[in-house]
Structures are given as C-alpha cells and as structure tokens.
Amino acid sequence: MKTKTTPTIPEEFKITETINQDTWLVNGVLEKWEGKTSEVYSSISSTEDGKPTLLGTIPYLGEPEANRALLAAADAFGKGKGLWPTMKVADRVLCMERFVKQMEKQRDAVVKLLMWEIGKTLNDSRKEFDRTVEYIYDTIEEYKQLDRDSAKFTKHDGIHAHIRRGPLGIVLCLGPYNYPLNETFALLIPALIMGNTAIFKPAKHGVLLMTPLLEAFRSSFPKGVVNIVYGRGREVAAPIMQSGRIDVLALIGNSRSAVALQDHHPYKNRLRLVLGLEAKNPAVILPDADMDLTINECISGTLSFNGQRCTALKVLYVHEEVADTFNKRFAERVDALKFGNPWEEGVMLTPLPEPGKPEYIKELIDDALAKGAKIINKKGGKMMGNYIYPAVLYPVTKDMRVYEEEQFGPVIPIMPFDDIEQPAADVADSSYGQQVSLFGENVHNLAPLIDTLVNLVCRVNLNSSCQRGPDVYPFTGRKDSAAGTLSVHDALRSFSIRTFVASKDNDYNNRILNDLLDSKASNFISTDYIL
C-alpha cells in the first residue's frame, strides 16, 4: 500500500475552485437558490493529510420546492393537452438533438467530475460520457423508426385503426451513483422523447456533474418538461409520490428505495414501474473452461469500477476439479491490479465514493473469516482511507453474509461445487434474476444449463462477464432485480402506451380521415414521417 503523500494531479484534472451550484431547474427557469445547501465531497484527497476534497455545494430543497416541480411538470403535460405531449415527432426530435449537441460541448467538465465525485477511472469516465451521447442519438433514430412504422392505417373487421404509442404522463426519475450519467439518461431520455414530462433528482454521489448540463436542459425543452430537484429523497421524492400525480416511477437503485417510494403513492394500481435494482450475478466455471479467458473475464466482471455495478459478477462458482488452479491464478491477478487515482495510467482500483463503504466490506470479510473462509490473496482486505483492497474469499458457504448480500464493492466470494445442479439450484432460489456467466466448451454440459438458466435470469453470457451493453439489447431482470425493460428499443415502449384512433369503414368516416390527413390539422393522425 502507498504511504500518504501529496498526490500528483495533472493540471487539467485539478480542482482549482469549488462549484457552488446555486440554481435548480423548475418550469423552464434556472431559479436562484438562497436557502440551505449541502456540501459535496470527493473521497479522493488532493492534500498530504488525506482528507476528502470539497468539490462544491448543491441546493438542499424541501417539500415546497418538490411541489413546485410537480406542478410545473403537471402543467407542461396539461392533462394531455400540453405542448410537449401533443407536439409533432419531428419537433420533439429537434429538441432532443438541440440538447445532445449542447451536451457534447461539456464532455471535459463532466468527465472530470465523474472522476472526482465517484472515483471512476479516466477511461471509464470518458466511455460513460461517450456511450451516453451515442445512446441519445440511437434513441432518436429508434424513435424515428417507431414513427415510420406507425405512419399507416390498418384495417380489420371493417374498422380502420391508426395506432401509435403515446406518453404516460408525469415521470419521477431517480438514477444511481455508479453510472450517474449513463443509467440516469437511459431512463430520462426515452421518457422525455415519448412525450412525458419529468421531475429528475440526481444521485447522491455524482450530483455536481449535472451542473454543466443544466443550461442545455433549460434551453432545449419547453418549460416544465424537465424539472431538476436536489435534496434528500424523503424530503423531495416522498411528497411528490404522496400527491398521487406521478404516472411512472423510473428508478435505478435498490429495492428498499423503490418499495418505500411506491408505498407513498396512493394509487399503486395505476403506477407504472421502470426499475433497475439489485443483482447477485454468478459465474459458473466448468472443468473444461479456457482458464486464461475465464480469469480475464472474471477479473473484469468482479472488479471493474471496484465491483460497484449491478451487472458485476458477485459470486464465483468454481468446479472442484479446477478450483486450486483457478484460485491461485485469480488471486495473483487480483494482487497485480494497480490502485491509484482515476487519472493515473493503467489504474483499475480507485477510492470508493461512499463514506463507510470500506467498513461495510470489512464486516463482510470478518463474517466470512469467522465462518471458515480464508482470504486467498496476499493484499486482500488492506485498508487506507476510503479504499479497501479486493479480498478473494474461499471457500464461501451459504451462511455467510457475503453470499446472501449484494456487496456492491471489492470483495469476491468463491464457492466450490462438484455437481452442476448446485449453482443452478442456487440461481433458482435466489431473490435476484438478472444475469449469469457460464464458462466452458462442452456443449452437452452447456446445453441443459442454458435451457434452465434462461428461465431464471434474463441474460446468459457464454464465456464472458455479465454486462449491460450493447444498449440495443434488452436490459432487465426477474424477481427483485428489475421491472420493465431498458434498451434503445425497449425503453421507448416502457415509457409509453399503445393508443389509437378507430373508425368504421364507411364513406362518411373515410372522408373525415382523408380531410384530417390532407389538412395536417392533427399531429396524431398523420402518415408523414422523418427519413
């Protein structure tokens, strides 16, 4: 472990002044905030004493501001008559294109804040920004295709139908701290482009990085379409839900938060849920697995962004025939990983953004050790500041907390097995059902596993670690892991509903429909589309 010294920070990444975010977006106005504020710290130190770095402040809003944001979103939707939900597809596309072009100009500022706020490496921060921009452009193109596919009439049993997808209403959007830009926008962007209005609360960590984008939101969309609030969930999100006026809860986070917010809503039966929640994705390593490939994928799967991903591999099942070989080589690889600050070349392990997270990881390690597991890598569990070196634990059993809880951090439990039915049964019994990784090549072993696991999780990764992308593929989960499906294609459907105009096939109705089409008086009844 390094001793405490004054960090060498490249000039372009230094925090030369704090960001005092003193506005919030409501009803199309970046309104000045002069009330209580919250300080935003980075767990990365810029001084010799190792203390957290003050990055800036954000408004500490409360129920009155939350209600104003809700009123603005409700007025913008206008009970279905608002400018945004009734706008032509081409015009909504222009608004979204205006936004993303302004967003692209803020790349350096957002990337810098991603590193400082959540400790994401420089390469991964750039990747998150670029992937988000690409996601927006892909969403625009998919929306155009959806419109092209809908620009027609169908006829069945003597009834003409003009079928499109329409907005659901008002969306409350809350994103996660580990992908505060990409996964937040994977909710917000499709919700907006489908004609919904939104109230968006940034994540607790990764909140200042929205500051460079506030003006883009303000100037790109009609007033009230996007409203951005800051503060604690119980003080801003809870009263918004209690109003009963939210039509969609879009949240990526943990199930406790999702359930608590649902409980505040008085009309749960009509609340649409789009949720990305916990996962405990396993890797199953069979005796014939290619060991070099498997170890590479498991290193990436368990420790990319310090394991702080819902798609991370959070338990490794290793067949007893290859357990000794795998454990020795895997532990050596973990100990060879570079720890440092996010901008350092080749760094993979960085300080954790959540205060107290290293202590929680240590609790999991101590519990496992007390129940018979051992740390099999030499550096495992060493702590310094808000950093803990990844601990590889073996053998892990089901009575250990690290088996049961989603660790969301750098601790890797390994379980031996001799019967393939064991990991399959554990996946079936798990509260989670997002993904699984299978490593092996014998098709007679893989085939029955695949045929079972596709009914228990939503993605089976063959000889590769679990992941979200590419974004054109569906991203969802079973049981406690998700509600709704996110992808460029599916998210547009998650935030909309099929709606249509029907008319009996007779001269009277057909003349009216033709007049509607010729006059272009209706934005809904139209066979025009964007190429």
FINU-468554 format. One line per field, with one value per residue (C-alpha): residue number from 1; z negated, y negated, x. Coordinates in steps of 0.02 Angstrom, whole numbers, plus 32768, in hexadecimal, padded with zeros to 4 digits. Each point is the difference from the previous one (the first is absolute). Layout:
N
num (NUM,...)
zz (Z,...)
yy (Y,...)
xx (X,...)
This chain:
531
num (1,2,3,4,5,6,7,8,9,10,11,12,13,14,15,16,17,18,19,20,21,22,23,24,25,26,27,28,29,30,31,32,33,34,35,36,37,38,39,40,41,42,43,44,45,46,47,48,49,50,51,52,53,54,55,56,57,58,59,60,61,62,63,64,65,66,67,68,69,70,71,72,73,74,75,76,77,78,79,80,81,82,83,84,85,86,87,88,89,90,91,92,93,94,95,96,97,98,99,100,101,102,103,104,105,106,107,108,109,110,111,112,113,114,115,116,117,118,119,120,121,122,123,124,125,126,127,128,129,130,131,132,133,134,135,136,137,138,139,140,141,142,143,144,145,146,147,148,149,150,151,152,153,154,155,156,157,158,159,160,161,162,163,164,165,166,167,168,169,170,171,172,173,174,175,176,177,178,179,180,181,182,183,184,185,186,187,188,189,190,191,192,193,194,195,196,197,198,199,200,201,202,203,204,205,206,207,208,209,210,211,212,213,214,215,216,217,218,219,220,221,222,223,224,225,226,227,228,229,230,231,232,233,234,235,236,237,238,239,240,241,242,243,244,245,246,247,248,249,250,251,252,253,254,255,256,257,258,259,260,261,262,263,264,265,266,267,268,269,270,271,272,273,274,275,276,277,278,279,280,281,282,283,284,285,286,287,288,289,290,291,292,293,294,295,296,297,298,299,300,301,302,303,304,305,306,307,308,309,310,311,312,313,314,315,316,317,318,319,320,321,322,323,324,325,326,327,328,329,330,331,332,333,334,335,336,337,338,339,340,341,342,343,344,345,346,347,348,349,350,351,352,353,354,355,356,357,358,359,360,361,362,363,364,365,366,367,368,369,370,371,372,373,374,375,376,377,378,379,380,381,382,383,384,385,386,387,388,389,390,391,392,393,394,395,396,397,398,399,400,401,402,403,404,405,406,407,408,409,410,411,412,413,414,415,416,417,418,419,420,421,422,423,424,425,426,427,428,429,430,431,432,433,434,435,436,437,438,439,440,441,442,443,444,445,446,447,448,449,450,451,452,453,454,455,456,457,458,459,460,461,462,463,464,465,466,467,468,469,470,471,472,473,474,475,476,477,478,479,480,481,482,483,484,485,486,487,488,489,490,491,492,493,494,495,496,497,498,499,500,501,502,503,504,505,506,507,508,509,510,511,512,513,514,515,516,517,518,519,520,521,522,523,524,525,526,527,528,529,530,531)
zz (8000,8023,7F74,7FF5,806D,805C,809C,80AA,805F,80B7,8019,806C,7F75,7F6A,7F9C,8006,7FB9,7FB4,805F,7FA2,805A,7FCA,807E,8020,809B,7FED,8084,807F,7F8B,7FAA,7F5F,7F84,7F5A,7F64,7F7E,7FAB,8063,7FF5,8014,8081,7FD7,8062,7FA5,8069,7FA1,8051,7F68,7F9A,7F6A,8064,7FD7,807A,8081,7FFB,80B1,7FE4,7FC2,803F,7FCD,7F72,803B,7FA1,8015,803F,808F,8025,8011,8074,8070,8001,802D,808E,8046,7FF0,8057,808D,801B,7FF3,7FE8,80AB,8054,7FDE,8086,7FE2,8002,809A,805D,80A9,7FFC,806C,7F84,7F69,8060,8020,7F46,7FD5,8086,7FBE,7F52,8031,806A,7F6C,7F90,806E,7FDF,7F46,8010,7FA7,7F6E,7FE5,8010,7F80,7F84,801E,7FC7,7F67,7FC7,8010,801D,80AE,8067,808A,808B,7FB3,7FE3,80B5,8035,7F96,804C,80B3,7FE9,7FBD,8096,8074,7FA0,801C,80BA,800C,7FA1,8079,8094,7FAE,7FDC,80B6,8033,7F85,804F,80B0,7FCD,7FB9,8096,8048,7FEC,7FE5,8021,7FAE,7FF6,8058,7F87,802D,7F77,7FF5,7F75,7FAD,7F59,7F8B,7F5F,7F54,7FA6,7F78,7FDA,7F5F,8031,7F86,803C,7FAB,7FC4,805A,80AE,7FD4,80B4,806D,7F9E,7FCA,80B5,8033,7F9B,801F,80BC,803C,7F81,8048,80B9,7FF0,7FC7,7F43,7F8B,7F76,7F53,7FEF,7F60,801B,7F9C,7F57,8049,80AF,7FE8,802F,80AB,8032,7FE6,80AC,8050,7FAA,8085,8088,7FA9,7FE7,80B2,805E,7FBF,7FE5,7F50,7F7E,806B,7F9A,7F4A,7F99,7F43,7F7C,7F4E,7F9D,804A,7F69,800A,80BB,8050,7F77,8008,80BE,7FF6,7F77,8076,8067,809F,8036,808D,800F,7F7D,805C,7F89,8008,7F50,7F77,7FDD,7F55,8050,8088,7F84,7F8C,808F,803F,7F51,8004,809E,7FD9,80A7,8014,807D,8083,7FDD,808C,7FC0,8060,7F85,8005,7F56,7FA9,804C,7FC2,80A8,7FF6,806E,8015,802F,8047,8004,80BA,7FFA,805A,7F65,804D,804A,7F62,7F8B,8071,8006,7F45,7FD5,806A,7FC5,7F47,7FF4,808B,7FA1,7F60,8017,7FEC,808D,7FFB,8090,7FA2,7FDE,7F46,7FE0,805D,8004,802B,8022,7F83,808C,802E,7F5D,7FC9,80A8,8014,7F4E,8009,80A7,7FDC,7F56,8050,8087,7F7F,7F9D,80A0,8023,7FF0,7F7B,8011,802F,8096,8078,7FE6,8094,7FF2,7F5C,7FDF,7F44,7FBB,7F5D,7FDD,8009,7F70,7F51,7F93,8092,7FD4,7F50,8047,8072,7F6A,7FA1,808C,8000,7F42,8003,8087,7FA4,7F5F,805D,8052,809C,801F,805E,808A,8048,7F9F,8009,7FE0,7F85,7FE4,7FE1,8015,7FF7,8068,805A,7FDD,8067,804E,7F96,8055,7F86,800A,7FDB,7FE9,7FBC,8001,7F49,8023,801A,8099,8054,7FD4,8011,809E,7FCD,8089,7FDE,8005,7FAB,8067,7FB9,8051,7FE5,8033,804D,8043,8042,8082,7FB2,7F69,8054,806C,7F64,7FA9,8091,7FF8,7F45,8009,7FE7,809A,80B7,806F,8056,7FF3,8052,8039,8024,805D,80AC,7FF6,8053,7FA5,7F5A,803B,8059,7F69,7F97,8082,8015,7F44,7FDE,8088,7F9A,7F60,803C,8094,804E,8006,8030,8051,7FD5,7FD8,7F68,7FDE,8049,8037,80B2,808F,7FDB,808F,7F9D,7F7B,7F4F,7F77,7F77,7FA7,7F4C,7F98,8088,8073,803F,80B5,8088,8032,80A7,8090,8043,7F63,7F98,807A,7FE0,7F44,7FFB,8074,8024,80A0,802B,80A1,805E,8047,807E,805D,80B8,8053,8076,7F77,7F8D,808E,8041,7F53,7FF0,80AB,7FD2,7F5E,8060,8089,7F89,7F89,7F75,7F8D,7FC4,7FD4,809E,807D,807C,800D,7FB7,7FF2,8071)
yy (8000,7F4F,7F8A,7F5A,7F7F,7F68,8046,7FD2,7FC0,7FCF,7F49,8025,8068,7F90,7FB7,7F49,7FBD,8049,8008,7FA6,8041,7F7C,801A,8085,801B,7FE7,7FD0,7FD1,7F8C,801A,7FB6,7FB6,805E,7FA0,807E,8091,805B,80A7,8014,807C,805A,8075,8092,7FDC,7F91,7F74,7FDD,8058,8018,8075,7FA2,8003,7F75,7F81,7FF6,7F86,7FEA,8026,7FBE,805A,7FF9,8037,8025,7F52,8009,80B4,7FCC,7F71,8078,8075,7F72,7FCA,80B1,8012,7F5A,8031,80A2,7F9D,8096,803C,7F57,7FB9,7FC7,808E,8099,7FBF,7FC6,8049,8089,7F97,7F70,806F,8047,7F50,7FD9,809F,7FDE,7F50,8047,8084,7F86,7F8B,8094,8035,7F59,8028,80A5,7FCA,7FB1,8096,807E,7FA1,8000,80BA,8025,7F90,8023,80BD,8035,8046,8013,7F84,807F,803D,7F4E,7FD3,80A2,7FD9,7F54,803A,8095,7F8D,7F8C,8096,8041,7F5C,8000,80B7,7FDA,7F73,8076,8089,7F80,7FCE,80B6,8018,7F6B,8044,80A7,7FA7,7F8E,806D,803E,80B5,804D,8097,8035,7F61,7F8A,7F8E,7FE2,7F82,8045,7FA2,7FFE,7F72,7FBA,803C,7F59,7FC3,8061,7FFA,802F,8031,8043,805F,7FC0,8082,7FC8,7F55,7FC6,8099,8061,7F63,7FC9,80B0,7FDA,7F46,7FF4,8081,7FC0,7F50,8029,8065,7F62,8015,7F74,8022,7FD5,803A,800F,8023,8088,7FD9,801C,7FBE,7F69,7F71,804A,7FCA,7F49,7FEB,8047,7F94,7F79,8084,8044,7F52,7FC4,80A0,802D,7FA0,7FBF,8081,8096,801E,7FCC,8026,8005,801D,803F,809D,807B,8001,7F42,7FE8,80A8,803A,7F6B,8009,80B6,7FDA,7F8B,8095,7F9D,8063,8078,8054,8023,8016,8032,8058,8027,8076,8055,7FAF,7F54,803E,8051,7F69,7F8A,8073,8006,7F42,8008,8009,8052,808D,805B,7F78,7FDE,803D,803F,7FFB,8042,803E,804A,8078,8098,808A,803B,80A3,8048,80BD,8044,80B1,8077,7FE7,7F41,7FA5,7FC5,7F68,7FBD,8028,7FA7,7F66,7FF6,8020,7F77,7F85,8043,7FF6,7F64,7F85,7F5F,805E,8076,7F70,8037,805B,806B,802D,80B6,800C,80BA,807B,80B8,8064,80BB,8060,804C,7F55,7F9F,8006,7FC6,7F79,7FBE,7FF3,7FA7,7F92,7FC6,7FD5,7F9A,7FA1,7FD4,7FC2,7F7F,7F4B,7F90,7F44,7F63,8007,7F9E,806F,806B,80B7,7FEB,8073,7FF2,7F56,7FB7,8027,7F6C,8034,7FD2,809A,807B,8048,8023,805C,8069,8029,803B,807A,803C,8018,805E,8076,801D,8028,8084,805A,7FA0,7FC2,7F6A,8054,7F64,7FAE,7F4D,8029,7F91,7F80,7F53,7F4F,7F6D,8026,808D,80BA,807B,8088,809D,80A8,8075,80BE,8070,7F9D,8052,7FCE,7FCC,7F70,7F4F,7FEB,808C,7FB7,7F44,7F9E,7FC0,7F79,7FEE,8054,80A8,809F,809F,80A6,809D,80AE,807B,80B2,800F,7F86,8009,7F9E,7F56,8016,8020,7F6A,7F8F,8043,7FDF,7F54,7F63,7FB9,802C,7F8C,805D,8091,8028,80B1,8035,80A3,804F,80AC,7FE6,8094,7FAC,7F51,8028,8039,7F73,7F7D,804A,7FF2,7F59,7FA0,8022,7FBB,7F66,7F8A,8011,8094,7FCC,8089,7FF4,7F47,7F96,7FB7,7F54,7F89,7FD9,7FF3,7F8A,8045,80A2,800E,7FDA,8040,8083,8076,8003,7F74,7FC8,7F96,7FC9,7FCB,8010,7F82,7FF9,7F87,805D,803C,7F62,7F9F,8081,8001,7F45,8004,8059,8035,7F8D,7FEF,7FB0,8079,7FE3,806D,8014,7F97,7F6C,7F83,8030,801A,7F52,7FB8,8064,7FC6,7F4C,8014,8043,7F7C,7F6F,803A,7FB8,8093,802D,80AF,802F,7FF0,806E,7F89,803A,7FCE,8056)
xx (8000,8039,802D,7FA8,8054,7FC3,7FAB,8044,7F6A,800D,7FD6,7F68,7FB0,8025,7F71,8031,7F5C,7F64,7F5C,7F78,7F66,7F83,7F73,7F7F,7F97,7F45,7F7F,8085,8061,80A7,7FC2,807A,800A,802E,7FCB,8058,8087,805B,80BA,8040,80A2,8070,804E,809B,8079,8061,806C,8084,7F8E,7F90,7F60,7F6C,7FFD,7F74,7FBA,7F71,7F4F,7F52,7F54,7FAA,7F4D,7F66,7F48,7FCD,807E,7FCF,7F4B,8030,805E,7F6B,7F8A,8074,8006,7F43,7FE1,8078,7FA1,7F5F,7F8E,8036,7FE9,80AE,8077,807B,7F8C,7FA2,809B,802E,8082,8074,7FF9,8025,8093,8042,7FF8,8060,8082,8017,801D,8080,8064,800F,802A,8091,8056,8007,8060,809F,7FA2,7F90,808F,8066,7F70,7FDE,80B1,7FFB,7F4E,7FF9,80B5,7FE3,809E,8025,7FE4,7F5D,7FC4,801F,7FAD,7F67,7FED,801A,7F8E,7F78,800C,7FF9,7F69,7FA4,8023,7FCC,7F60,7FD8,8017,7F98,7F77,8000,7FF0,7F72,7FA9,801D,7FB7,7F67,7FE0,7F77,7F4F,7FD0,7F57,7FAE,7F4A,7FCA,8059,8090,8081,808D,806F,808D,8057,7FD2,804A,7FCD,8005,8076,80A0,8065,80B1,808A,80A7,808E,80A8,8069,7FC7,7FB9,8001,7FE4,7F7F,7FA3,7FF2,7FCD,7F63,7FEB,8020,7F80,7F82,800F,8004,7F5F,7FA6,8002,8032,807D,803F,80B3,8065,80BA,8056,804E,80AE,8019,7F90,8073,8023,7F50,8031,8051,7F62,7F7D,7FFF,7FEE,7F66,7FB9,8016,7FD6,7F54,7F5E,7FE5,7FD0,8030,809E,800B,809D,7FF8,8085,7FF6,7FD7,7F88,7F8E,7FEE,7FE9,7FD3,7F89,7F87,8000,7FC8,7F82,7FA6,7FC7,8024,8099,7FD9,80AB,8085,80A5,808B,80A6,803B,7FCD,7F5B,7FEC,7FF7,7F8B,7F88,8003,7FD3,7F77,7FB7,7FEC,7F94,7F46,7FD2,807D,7F93,801D,80B7,8072,80A8,80A4,8081,80B3,8028,8077,8052,8071,8040,8063,8087,8000,80AB,7FFC,8097,801E,8000,808B,805D,8057,7F5E,7F9D,8078,8006,7F42,7FED,807D,7F9E,7F59,8026,806C,7FD6,7FD9,802D,7F6C,7F85,7F8D,7F5B,8044,809F,8029,7FDC,801D,806F,7FD1,809D,7FFD,806C,806A,8046,7FE7,80B7,8041,7F7D,8013,80BD,8004,7F6A,8045,80A7,7FAA,7F99,809D,8053,7F79,8034,7FB2,8003,7FA0,7F8B,8070,8099,8036,7FCC,7FA3,7F6C,7FE3,7FCF,7FBD,7F49,7F88,7F8E,803A,7FFE,8004,80AC,7FC2,7F69,806F,806E,7F66,7FDA,80B4,8005,7F5B,8041,80A4,7FA4,7F9B,8091,8033,80B0,8046,8065,8054,808E,7FBF,7F4A,7FA5,808A,7FB5,803A,7F89,7F67,8056,8001,8065,7F94,7FF4,7FEB,7FA5,8002,7FA4,7F60,7F63,7F4A,7FFD,8078,7FC2,806E,7F9D,7F56,801B,8027,80AC,800C,80B8,80AB,7FE7,7FF6,7FB1,8030,7F98,803C,7F85,8007,7F4E,7FC1,7F54,8041,801D,7F65,7F97,804E,7FD2,7F4E,7FF6,8050,7F99,8054,7FF9,8062,808F,807A,80A7,802A,80B4,801E,7FFB,7FAF,7F57,7FB4,8025,7FD3,7F5C,7F99,8048,7FD2,7F51,7FE4,8053,7FA4,7F63,8050,8060,7FEF,80AC,8077,80B0,8067,80BA,7FF0,7FDA,7F55,7FE0,7F7A,8033,7FF0,7F71,7F98,7FEC,7F78,8039,7F8F,7FF1,7F8B,7FC4,804E,8079,7F93,7F56,7FEF,8083,8084,8059,7FFB,7F69,7FA8,800F,7F93,7F79,801B,7FD9,7F6A,7F5D,7FAB,7F71,7F9B,7F73,7F80,7F76,7F85,8024,7F7B,7FFC,7FD7,8091,807A,7FE0,8023,80A1,803B,7FD9,8062,8096,7FF7,7FEA,808B,7F95,8028,80AE,7FC2,7FA2,808D,8059,8094,80A4,80B6,807D)
